[in-house]
Amino acid sequence: MSAQPLRKPVTAQTWPEPTSLDPNPKPAQEPRWHGKRRREQLKPVEPVPIRWPMTRKLQYEMFDTWHSASMQIIHEAKASFRTMAVLWRFINWKEGIFFPTNATLAACAGGCSEKTITRDIAEYEALGLLIVDHNWRKNAAGKWVTTRVLSPALPRRILPNIHFPDTRGQWQELELRWDL
């Protein structure tokens, strides 16, 4: 029985032969995947809070308009629709805020991870679609816990290709003015 020759191990990267003393050698070619997110980070935009109407009919119309514009903005940014698609289930109609936990949203959004929900909400906040407010409160056992309240908003500058529905569900161009 003859001894088999030693084979050179196969690696994902091939390192160049050192020609000089280099304390930080670089691989011959960049790896395809380097562990960072493939998408570049979104630059935060200034959100403008929505004044929540008093009557239920106007609240429904306001939410539908906000949700429609938000979905278009998310599409333009190539962000995930996952959390926005289920957020409507958790609105407090009286105050116009959302306060579900990440676990609840993750379960309703197809069983994704809570970290995915956190990332989605951070993207929506960077797009100017949500204002996130963190607070503290005492739970039933007397322990202090953090709470998160999400308020709907729209970015101060809206792209011209974002369309808003009118109250009859038809699309129309609107000129938005902020009275701040």
C-alpha positions as CSV (number, residue, x, y, z in Angstrom):
1,M,0.0,0.0,0.0
2,S,1.5,3.3,-1.1
3,A,1.1,6.5,0.8
4,Q,-1.2,9.1,-0.7
5,P,0.4,12.4,-1.5
6,L,-0.7,15.3,0.7
7,R,-3.2,17.6,-1.1
8,K,-3.3,21.3,-0.7
9,P,-6.4,22.2,1.4
10,V,-9.2,24.0,-0.4
11,T,-10.1,27.3,1.1
12,A,-12.7,30.0,0.3
13,Q,-9.9,32.6,-0.2
14,T,-6.5,32.2,-1.7
15,W,-3.9,34.4,-0.1
16,P,-1.1,35.9,-2.3
17,E,2.4,34.9,-1.7
18,P,4.1,37.5,0.4
19,T,6.6,39.6,-1.5
20,S,7.4,41.9,1.3
21,L,6.8,42.1,5.0
22,D,3.1,43.2,5.1
23,P,1.5,43.1,8.6
24,N,-2.0,43.1,7.1
25,P,-2.0,40.8,4.1
26,K,-5.1,41.1,1.9
27,P,-6.8,38.3,0.0
28,A,-6.3,38.0,-3.7
29,Q,-9.9,38.8,-4.4
30,E,-12.7,40.1,-2.2
31,P,-15.0,37.5,-0.8
32,R,-18.5,37.5,-2.2
33,W,-20.2,37.7,1.2
34,H,-18.5,39.5,4.1
35,G,-21.1,39.3,6.8
36,K,-22.6,42.8,6.5
37,R,-26.1,43.5,5.3
38,R,-26.3,43.7,1.5
39,R,-28.4,46.8,1.5
40,E,-26.9,50.1,2.4
41,Q,-28.2,51.9,5.5
42,L,-31.0,54.4,4.9
43,K,-30.3,58.0,5.7
44,P,-32.9,59.2,8.3
45,V,-35.4,61.8,7.2
46,E,-37.3,64.2,9.3
47,P,-40.8,62.9,10.2
48,V,-43.8,65.1,10.6
49,P,-46.4,63.7,13.0
50,I,-49.9,63.2,11.8
51,R,-52.7,65.1,13.6
52,W,-55.1,62.4,14.5
53,P,-58.8,63.2,13.7
54,M,-61.6,63.0,16.2
55,T,-64.3,61.2,14.3
56,R,-64.1,57.5,13.4
57,K,-64.8,58.1,9.7
58,L,-62.0,60.6,9.4
59,Q,-59.7,58.3,11.4
60,Y,-60.3,55.5,8.9
61,E,-59.6,57.8,6.0
62,M,-56.5,59.2,7.6
63,F,-55.2,55.7,8.4
64,D,-55.9,54.5,4.8
65,T,-54.2,57.5,3.3
66,W,-51.1,57.2,5.6
67,H,-50.9,53.4,5.0
68,S,-51.2,53.8,1.3
69,A,-48.5,56.5,1.1
70,S,-46.3,54.4,3.5
71,M,-46.5,51.3,1.4
72,Q,-45.4,53.4,-1.7
73,I,-42.5,54.9,0.2
74,I,-41.4,51.5,1.5
75,H,-41.6,50.2,-2.1
76,E,-39.4,53.1,-3.4
77,A,-36.9,52.4,-0.6
78,K,-36.9,48.6,-1.4
79,A,-37.6,48.0,2.3
80,S,-39.7,45.1,3.8
81,F,-43.5,45.3,3.8
82,R,-43.7,42.6,6.4
83,T,-44.4,44.7,9.5
84,M,-46.4,47.4,7.8
85,A,-48.7,44.8,6.4
86,V,-49.8,43.7,9.9
87,L,-49.4,47.0,11.8
88,W,-53.0,48.0,11.0
89,R,-54.3,45.2,13.4
90,F,-52.8,47.0,16.4
91,I,-53.9,50.6,16.0
92,N,-55.5,52.4,18.9
93,W,-58.2,54.2,17.0
94,K,-58.9,56.7,19.7
95,E,-55.3,58.0,19.9
96,G,-53.9,56.9,16.6
97,I,-50.9,55.0,18.0
98,F,-49.5,51.5,17.9
99,F,-48.0,49.6,20.9
100,P,-47.7,45.9,20.1
101,T,-44.6,44.0,21.2
102,N,-42.1,42.7,18.8
103,A,-43.1,39.1,19.7
104,T,-46.8,39.9,18.8
105,L,-45.8,41.5,15.5
106,A,-43.4,38.7,14.7
107,A,-46.1,36.0,15.3
108,C,-48.6,37.9,13.0
109,A,-46.0,38.6,10.4
110,G,-45.5,34.9,9.5
111,G,-43.5,33.8,12.5
112,C,-40.4,35.8,11.7
113,S,-37.8,36.7,14.4
114,E,-38.3,39.6,16.7
115,K,-35.0,41.1,15.4
116,T,-36.5,41.3,12.0
117,I,-39.4,43.3,13.4
118,T,-36.9,45.6,15.2
119,R,-35.0,46.1,11.9
120,D,-38.3,46.8,10.0
121,I,-39.4,49.4,12.6
122,A,-35.9,51.1,12.5
123,E,-36.3,51.3,8.6
124,Y,-39.7,52.8,8.9
125,E,-38.4,55.3,11.4
126,A,-35.5,56.2,9.1
127,L,-38.0,56.6,6.2
128,G,-40.0,59.1,8.4
129,L,-43.1,56.8,8.5
130,L,-43.1,56.2,12.3
131,I,-42.1,58.1,15.3
132,V,-40.8,55.7,18.0
133,D,-41.2,56.8,21.6
134,H,-39.7,54.6,24.4
135,N,-41.0,55.0,28.0
136,W,-41.0,53.2,31.3
137,R,-43.9,51.8,33.3
138,K,-44.5,49.4,36.2
139,N,-46.0,46.1,35.3
140,A,-48.5,44.1,37.5
141,A,-45.6,42.6,39.5
142,G,-44.3,46.1,40.3
143,K,-41.2,45.8,38.1
144,W,-40.2,48.6,35.7
145,V,-40.4,47.6,32.1
146,T,-39.8,49.5,28.9
147,T,-42.6,50.4,26.5
148,R,-42.6,51.5,22.9
149,V,-45.3,53.5,21.3
150,L,-45.3,54.0,17.5
151,S,-47.0,57.0,16.1
152,P,-47.7,57.4,12.3
153,A,-45.9,60.1,10.5
154,L,-44.9,61.1,7.0
155,P,-41.6,62.4,5.8
156,R,-41.3,66.2,5.5
157,R,-40.2,65.8,1.8
158,I,-42.4,63.3,-0.1
159,L,-41.3,62.1,-3.5
160,P,-43.4,63.5,-6.4
161,N,-44.3,59.9,-7.5
162,I,-46.1,59.2,-4.2
163,H,-49.9,59.3,-4.8
164,F,-52.6,59.7,-2.2
165,P,-56.1,58.3,-2.5
166,D,-59.1,60.6,-2.1
167,T,-62.0,59.6,0.1
168,R,-63.7,57.8,-2.7
169,G,-60.7,55.4,-3.1
170,Q,-59.5,57.0,-6.4
171,W,-56.0,58.2,-6.9
172,Q,-55.2,61.9,-7.2
173,E,-52.3,64.2,-6.9
174,L,-52.2,66.2,-3.7
175,E,-50.1,69.1,-2.7
176,L,-49.1,68.7,1.0
177,R,-48.5,71.6,3.2
178,W,-47.2,71.3,6.7
179,D,-48.5,73.9,9.2
180,L,-45.8,73.8,11.8
